[in-house]
Amino acid sequence: MELGPLLRAARARAGITQEELEARSGISVRTIRRVETGRTRSARPETIRLLAVALNTTPEEHRALLSAATELPDVPTADGQPWTAPYEPSASTRSEAGDRAAPRSALQQTLDDAADRLRLLVRSRWQREEERHRIHNPTPLPVRWRPLPTDFTGRRAAGGPDDPVGEALGDLAGELSDIVDTYRRIPSGRLVVLGGAGAGKTILTIRFVLDYLRAPATDDPVPVIFSLGSWNPQRITLREWMVECLLHDDPGLIADSGAGTSLAAALVEADRILPVLDGFDEIHERLRVPAMQELSFARLPMLLTSRRDEYVAAVTKADHELLHAAAIHLEDLSPDDLIDHLPNDRHTTKADSPWGRLLAELRENPERPENAALASALRTPLMVALASAIYSGDPGKDPAALLDADRFPSAESIEEHLVTGFIPNAYRARPGNSRPSWTPDRVQRWFGHLANHLDRLGTPNLAWWQFPKALSPAVRVLGVIVATMILSGTMDFLITAFIGVNALGLGDMLLLALFDGVTVGLVVGLGFGLVYAAVTMVLRIEVTPSRVRLGMSGRSWAGLMRAAPDIAIRVGGGMIIGFLIGVGYGWALLLVRNVLSDGTSALATLMQTTVVLPTHLGLTFSLAGGVVLGLVLAMERPVDLSVATKARAMLVANREAVQNRILVLVPLLTVSLNAMAPLTITFFPGYSWNVAAGFGMGVVGGLVGASCYAATFTAWGQWLILARVWLPLTGRLPWSIIAFLEDAHRRGVLRHTGSVYQFRHARLQAYCLREHARRTLLGATESASRSIARS
């Protein structure tokens, strides 16, 4: 009899719940539930002994439990400690048997709630993505796999002493619907899925996540897909990177877990996240060896996908493989697999359709070179999907053209034809096209810029807050200077003209306000540009989406103490920015005063005030900026878990967060500047402060400071002044960037992963990158030719 039914029967005879058995044995209720439901079909003798003692079983029942359990060898891991199955506590964490179930702690309940909400979010996200995939591919392809022997990498012998997977698993062969059952048969919880380019690895990960989430046990870890291409193992550990990814996709997980960490970090550290690591081969080649070492030593269950050659090469170079992992390889498709997947005219049968006749030719005459080439090209789901998109739905295109041996002498030439033809076909002119200006040529150029942007960043993720990085650092600094110059100059002009219109004539006041606005704009623009350059290029601090809101309650003293280092950094930054702006503003005021006095100010007076006024305003702005930014950080609260995580929704949420922050910063800065000015003037004996004039300065400083801070140091501000304007202005992207990404997702060119987009496949991204390089070279050649012709 199997272990699960035996354990359930013994617990039923004892008349206790799973929670009570956990309290008595020290074995977690998660492990007990996995054993009873059959998802864990093996256990160590020590685990069986503890359960048997807690259940007060007879010797016969104890022996039955032992015989039903498959013992795992005690294999030492990299740190010299015995391997422990996932989710089972070590001996040091086990407690003595008790009579009553231990109550769940507040931390456990918090993590349960966070995991439940994350589980719902992940399920809805990938259900939508799978439904979108089915729009383009109505009938799923029969993705199948075969098990690989444990010696396939040449690193170990099958069934050897370092093989806890070994022969106990039996045959792991299966198809798409069996992936979760296959995974649950692996005691270590580690599965490597290998396959060629476009073999269906990503489709398998989505199916795995959705099927895993349909399991009845609610305390299972939450499967989350992570795109490995964005991981740099030399910069950050696997767990820390997983936390970063969770926070980007689900900003609500920044909330305090009650254990001094964010909910995302607590979920990862408590093994409440099951990492589904997609695309090991997409990691940069020089990073694959340290990545393999980190993955091998990490005590985490996981499902890892990769191309086989890249995985084996990394294992060989790293001298490490993924410890205690089983491996499967996705099989190629045959012509017989395609007949139900490829669409046919509704007025014909499948056999009489163009695809039906073509597949019949491949089956009946496989020896012909052109047939063999096409069959080889259509061996992966990616190529089948591209062929279906290009040669279906257009009466003018017959898939039999793929058998033209002159045009397509090899499988590689057919694959290249399908990849290069996909985007033009997706954007071909159709009746009722709502975007007629999005021609295939323009779209191809835009996708080329996106692919080049991702290549420079070394990531597959198209994140809206990283779009400004498509510009060079010098251009970004110039953009900040220009934007803050226009913003501050315009505000100063309007406020100065409004306040002084009754003191001077309209014409004189407008000229004075214009001069004052230009002067202040130059000072503020250069000041913010200098600080932005220092922050982004010297300190290399990235501007990321806001994950907080402002509120007057909700943060405990303990939370404030944990945030003290961040508050200190924010206060220091605010003081530096304030001092630079204050000094520059003081010089601007002196210049305006000298113009108003027709340059008749005494030289001694002018030199004295040149030092005093800028220094005074520098101290005033410095103290006000530091105090205000410190207060704002103290008021920050994590966003609610229910926040939307789609790209557009996240962009809107950040825009609203920035607007709310401006509404708070403006009055705080205005009041703070008016309060600090009389205090700092006491450091300069013999000088007084004009309260009325100071109020106008405070209003200008509050509006300008808050607006320029939002434009320079928030993700939405950077998106607005750099990506939203500069990139379309230079022709790199359309004016409706988010609409373009959403439309590309609907057409099947991009896929949606949380708050970011990705190219449908790395091969499509590589083609767009090559096309971008070709266009760039062609443009440079034409420009050089024109220059030579003019000369």
Phi, psi and omega in degrees: 000148182287161185295318184302305179300323178298316181292320178298318181295318179295321179290324178296320178294327179283342177071037180234161179272171177297325179293321178293323177294324176299315181295324182283323188262336187083359176273132185298148179297333177296315179294318179301316182293321179295322179292315184292329181271359176086004179282339170241113186256015179213155179202157179283156177303323181295322177296315179298322181296315180297319178293319181296319178296316181295329181270355180055049183282162174282163177303323180294317179296322179297315179296324178296319178296318180296318182291332179281340182271143176260120183284135175266136179294144178280087184267126178289141176268189186298332181268009176085359181267150179298146177292135176243138180296149181303141173074002178260126183292149177286170184297330183291341181263358183277145181249168177291152179297140179235175182268340183230155180292138178287132180292147180287137181286167178296324178295316179299319180294321178298315179293324177299314181296316180296319180294320179298317182288323176294322179300317179295319181294315180296317180298312182294324180297311185279338171295318178296319181293321179292321177297320177297320178296323182289338176298320181273335181225081189302322183254121183294142176283150180281080178288119181236163178216163175236149178287150176254141177295155183292351179256017187293337178271353183078011184265339182205164180264140180300136177074011181286180184292344179257028184237087178284352177278298168051208188276350183293342184281335184076211184272120180267007181298145180184190177227183193307318183288350182262004192296320181292317177299319178298316181296319184291344178279353182266112184302324183283345183071024181237120182228131176253125179250116182248153179180167179284179178297126179076017184284352178109021182294318180291320176301320180295320180295321178295316178297321179298314182298313183293318179291323180295323181286346176275359179295145185289335184284114183282348181265009173297151174296157181273119177285127181231129179277126177242130177274110187293342182300339181265006183265130173246098185294345177278345180258328190210145179286167182299312182296317180296321178294320177300320178297316179300316180297318179298319181291326177291317183282325185227083186302335180297339181286003174282350181303150181291130180280347185095357180243019179086006179227170175287163177299322179299314180294320180294320179296319180292315183291331179272009180058036177266002177243129174260104184288125172254098191267105187261126171087054175301326181291345179276351172294143180304142187305320182288347181259356186290325180294307176298330177295317179297320178296317179295316179296321183294319185273344181291128179275072183222137166290153182193159167242122185241133177244148180192159165289146188294313185299316181294322180293312181297320179297320179293319178298318181294315182288324183281343185060026177217146171237174179289106186301138171060030182254144169268156183226140175230157181234129180288134184272158177287155176275154175246164177305327179294335181283346193262341190299322180278344183270318184284131185289157177225162178299135183293347179267359181234164174280168179298321182291327182270355180287162178304318179290323179299316179294322180293316180293325177297321178297320180294323181285321187279332182229062183291344185281342180294137183302318181292325177292317179296322180295316180292318178299322178292323180292326183267030182272354181238151178302327180299310183293325177296318179295318179294317179297319179296319181293322185279321188252016176235145179085356178237106183301338182279357182242126179248124181298345178297342177297339179290348178268006178287106185292335179289318179282322186233081183284349184213166177297323181297321180291325177293315180299317179296322177297318181292319180294313182290335182270352187292309183294312176303323179291321181295333183246021178291156183297130179228153177300136178077018179296120184281349181232070183295338180284346179275073181285158179304324181292315178296315181298319179299321178294319179294317178295328176297318177295320178296316179296320178295321177299315179293323179295321179292325180279340182071038181216151176272358190266122173271096181255130185300327182285350177259000179299325177302336179289352173293342177266153178292157179304319180297319179292322178297316178297317177299319179298319178296316180299311182297314183295312181290330176296312179294316183297309183290320179297318180295315180297316180296319179300313183294316183290317179297317179295321181291318183287321187261008185294332180275340182278327180234170174293160184300315181296313180297322182292321180293320178295318179295316180296323179294315178297317180296319181295318179296318181295312179296321179300317179297316182295311183293317180299314179294323179295310179293325177296320179295314180293320178298318178298318180295319183290315187272327186258331180265304180279344179055045175268125182272143174272117184241162180302146179289135177245016185228165172231166178262136180204162183263354181216163175115339179261126181279168177297323178298320178294322177296321180295321178293330181273000184303316179299319178295321178297319180297318179296316180296318179298315179298316178298318178297323180291321179294312179299315181300319181295316180297315180294319181297315179297314179296322179294323178297317177296323178296317178297320178298320179297318179295317180298318181295324177294318181295328181272009180059028177072018184266004179297141179299142184298318181295319179294318182295318180293323182292314180290335177299330178270315189289307186298311178299321179294318178299311180291327176299315177295320181297309180294326181295310180295317181296315179297317180295314181296316184293314181293325175296317178296320180297317179295322178294335180272354185288137177232145177299146177291160180289151182298338184278005181300143180290146183241005173290158185302309182295316181296322179292323177296316179296318179298321178290324176297316179295323178296320179293318179298317177296322180294321178297318179298330177276318184293321184301304179294325179296315179294319180299311180294318183295318179296318179290335178277324184282329184301311178296332180286314183287339179291340179292343177282356183235085182301142178093356180243147179239166182243126179277109185297319182296313178294325179295328179295317178298319177297321179295320179295313178298315181297321180294312181293313182293314182298314181294316183292317181289326175298316180295323181287331188263321191241025171234151182297320180292321178297317177297319177300318185291311188275339182252297185288312188292333183249308190291315182296312175295326182297328179267006175080010183279334179214161177287167180292327178264081188292309182296320177298323178295317179295318179296320179293320178296327176292318179296326180279354177088008179281322178246159171240155186254124180231097181065234182267007182234163174249158175220152170299148183305325179206150181300329180291324177292320177297318180297321178296315180297325178293317178297320180295322177297317179296321180295316180294321179296316179294319179296318179296320178295321180295316179295321179296318178295321179296319178295322180295318179295320181294321179292326181283000000 
